[in-house]
Amino acid sequence: HLVAYRAAGFNPIAIASRNPRTAQAVAHQHAIPQVFDRVDELLRDDRIEILDIAVPPQAQPELIRRAVELGTGHLRGILAQKPLALSVAEARPIVQLCDDSQIRLAVNQNMRYDQSVRAAKDILAGGWIGDPVLATIDMRAVPHWMPWAQGLPSLSTFIMSIHHLDSFRYWFGDPVRVLASTRPDPRTKFPHQDGINLYILEYATGARAAAWDDVWSGPCHEGVAGDIGIRWRVEGTTGMALGTIGWPSYPERTPSTLDFTTVAGGPVWHRPRWDAVWFPDAFAGPMSELLCGLEQGRASQFDGSDNLRTMALVE
């Protein structure tokens, strides 16, 4: 977050953590002028209008409630992480609380700001490839599960697949039916149920979207040659778009790609390219959307009420 914010010219002014020494180290690394020893002290500071909450999902709802309690009067916006909570039932009152307090709540569904995903939305909205027929996301990657992920009621679904499910919603809206299958990941040693996820979304228009989120990706960490990557494809009635997501090579900077073809343009491929990458560059996007929405008095496309629909799809 802070790398992207500095690159975008944002102005983080204060930081707090449950461990003040961690906050001091991060403040030094990213030139943040003030460190609070306690989170409550930061929440009470009336200079702070926008709060970026970066904590595990099981801790996030209570911290948002505390922020509303202590920040009403000066706090204008909160950017929370995905998942907003670990269930719709827990997320819904958080969204209502922020609405009632007139504090704008946005959720950091940052894959919407990956360049290829965002460009695909533009192609769809412009009707360049006609009505969607079939969309797929094929992920073969090995995530690094953070220690806080152990013991959650969901692993891959709420941490990894949520990106792809939200991207399908961003592209096509809400499906009418979901088919899903999951199994544990053989490499992940702590107990979990949802490791490798397969799912199909059915839309009222007849369109279908499917993904296979393969966090095993073969024994590439155990000595065989690997095939790591994320590829997506959207086929329409008058064209199609193909893309790749550069994230699996992070921290190496690998930009995502987009290729598309359309009947109107003849049998040729259009291949726009760019230098920015999902991690970390796209993380400026949700914060920009929150800031600009507040400045312009409009709703954010990442607001809490919209995210409840992603939460419902994930659940």
N, C-alpha and C positions, 0 to 999 in steps of 0.2 A: 504494500500500500504506500508506504512512505517514499520508496524509490519512485513510483509512478507519480505521486503528488508533487515531489520536488521537480521532476522533469516537466510537469504540466504548469508549474509556477504557482501552485497552491501554497498556503501559508499556515502550516501546523504550528500552533503556539504553545501547546502544553501536552503532557503525557503523564499517565499514571499506570501502575501495574500492581498486582498483588505482592510482587517483590520489588521494592524500590530500587534495588541495585540493577535489576533488569531494565527498569525504566531509565535509570541514569545512563546505562550503556547505550540504549537505543537513542536517547536524546543526544548523546555525544556523537553517535554515528551519523545522525540525520539533522544535526544543527537545530534541535528543538529547544527554545530558550528556557522553558520552565518545566520542572519535574515536581509533581505532587507526591508526597509520601503515601497519601491515602486517596483512594478513588473518590470518596465522598467530597473531599476538598476540591477536586477538579470539577465535580458535578455542580457544586455550589458557586463556582466562579462565574460571575455574571458577564465576563468578557467572552465566554465560550458560547457560541451560537450553534455550532455544528459539532456533533459527537460521532466519532467513528469507533464503534464497538468491535473489537477483534478478540473474541473469547470463544471457547468451545460451546457448542449448541446447548449443552445441558446447563450452562451457567448464564446463557444470554437472556432468557425471559426475566429473571429476577433483576439482572443489571439494568435492563430497559425500564422495569417498574421503578427502580431506585432513581434512575436518571430523570424520569418524568416527575417523581416526587420532589426531587431537589432542584430540578432545572426549570420548572414551570415559571414563566415570567421572562426568562432570557434565552432558553434553549428553543431553537427554531426547527432543527432537523436532526435526525439520527440515521446513520447508515449502519445497518445490522448485517451480520454475515448469514450466508445460507448454510444449513437450514435455519430458518428463523427460530424454530423450536423442533422438538422431536415428535410432535403430533399436531394435527390441525386443532384439536381441542385446546391445546396449550397455546398455540399461536394466535387464535382468534381473539381472546381477550386482550392480548398485547396490542394488536392492531386497533381494537376499539378504544383502549386506554389512550393511545397516542392521538387518535382522531378526536376524542373528547377533550384532550388537553391542547389541541391545535398545534401539535408537534408533528412535523412531517416525518413519517417513517418510511425509509427505503431499504431495500434488501440487495445485497451485493451479488446479484446474478451476473457475474462479470463475463461469462462466455458470450452473452449477447453483444459484448463489445470486442470480441475477437473479430478481426477485419473480415475474414471470409464469411463468418456467420452473419455479420451485419450487412455485408454486401449482398449475400443471398436473400436477405429480407427485402432489400431494395429491388432486386430483380423480380421477386415474387410480387411485391406491391405494385410494380410497374407493369405487370402482366407480360413480361418478356418471354416467359416460358409457358404461358397459358395457365390452365387449371392444374393444380398439383394432382398427381396420380400416385406416386410412390416416392418416399424418402427413406434413406437409410443412414445410420451412423455405425461405423465399424471401428471399435476401439480395441487395440492390442497394446496394452501398456502395463507397467508394474508400478502402481502408486506406492509412495512412502506413507504408510499409515502412522499418524501421530499417536503418541501414547494415550491421549484423551479419547481416542476412538475405541479403545478396549472397553468392553462392557456396555456399549450403547445398544439399544434395541435394534439398530440397523447399522450396517457398515457401508457397503458399496452403494446402496440405494440412496441414502441421505447425504453421502459425502461425494460420490463420484457420478452416479447415474442422474442425480438431480440436475447436473449441468445439461445433459442431453435432453432430459425430459422438459426442462425449461426452454431449451432452444427449439424443440418441436412446438411448444406452445407459442413461442415468439414468432415462429414461421407460420403456423397454421391455426392457432387458437386451441380451444379445448376439445379433446376427443369425446366420443360418446361411449366408448368401451375400451378396456385395457385387458390384454392377455399378457401374463408374465410368468417366467420360470427362473429359478435361481438355485445355485448350489454353492457350498463353501469353496474358497480358494485353497488349494493344497499347500501353497507356500506360507500362508498366513497362519501362524502358530496359535494365536489366542482364539478362544471360542467365538464363532460367529456363524450366522446362517446365510447371509446374502453376500457372496463374493463375486461369482460370475453371474451376471444378469442378462437375461434375454427378454425382450418385451416388444409387443406390437400395439400400436394405437390405431383405433378405427375412428374415422371421421364421418359425420353425417353426409358430407359431399361424396363419399365413396373413396376418398383418399386414404392411404395407409402409410404409417410411419413405423419403422422398426429399428431397433438397435441391439447390438450385442456388445456388452461391456465386459471385455475379457481381461481381468486383472491377473490371470495366470500367465497367458501369452506364451505357453510352452516353457520348457526348462531352460530358458535363456540365461538365467542367473545360476544355473547348475552345470553349465558347460557346453550347451549346444549353441549353434548360430541363432541369432535372434531376428525377429521381424516385428519391430516396434513401430507403431504409428496410429494415427486416427484419420480415417477417411470418411467423408460424407458425400451423399449423392441425392439430388432432388430431380425427379423426372416429371415433366409436365406435358400437357397436350400439344404444345407448340415448341418445346425445347427442353433442355436439361442443363443442370449445373453440377459440377464436381468440385470437391474441395479437400484440402488436408488441413489438419490442426497441428501446429508446431510444438505444442506443449510437451510431449513426451521427451524431447531432447533437453529441456530446461535443466541447468542454467545456461546451456548453449542457446544462443539466439537463433531460432529457426522460424522465420515468418510463416504464417499460414498461407495457403494458396487458394485461388478460385479460377476455374475454367468454365465457360458456359457457351452454349450454342443455341440459336433460335431460328425458327423457320424464316422470320422476317429478314434475317441477315444472311441467309444462305448457308450452305454446308461448310462452315468454318468455325473454328474455336477462337473465342476471345479470351485472352489470358492476362488480365490486369495483375500487377504485382506491387508490393509495398514492402517497406523495411521494418515497420513496427511488428511487435510480437504480442501474443496473448499475455504471457507472464514476462515482465510486469506491466507492460504499457497499457493494456486494456483496463487495468484497475483504476485508471483515471476516469474512465467512462461513467460508472455508476455515481461517483462523487460529483462529476461535472453535471450529470442529469439532476441530482438532488439540488445542487447550488443554483443551476439555471432555472429549475422549476420554482424554487423559492423566489428568485429575483423576478420572474415573469408571472408569478401568481397562477401557475398551472400545475396539474398533477404530474407526478413522475411516472414513467412507464414501469418503474421498479417499486411502486409504492406497496405498502403492506397489504392492501386489499387485493391487488393483483397477485401478490406472492402467495396469498392463501390458496389460490387456484393451483399454483405450482405445488404447494404443500399437499393439497388434496390429491393431485395426480401422483405424486411420489408415494403418498400413503396408500 
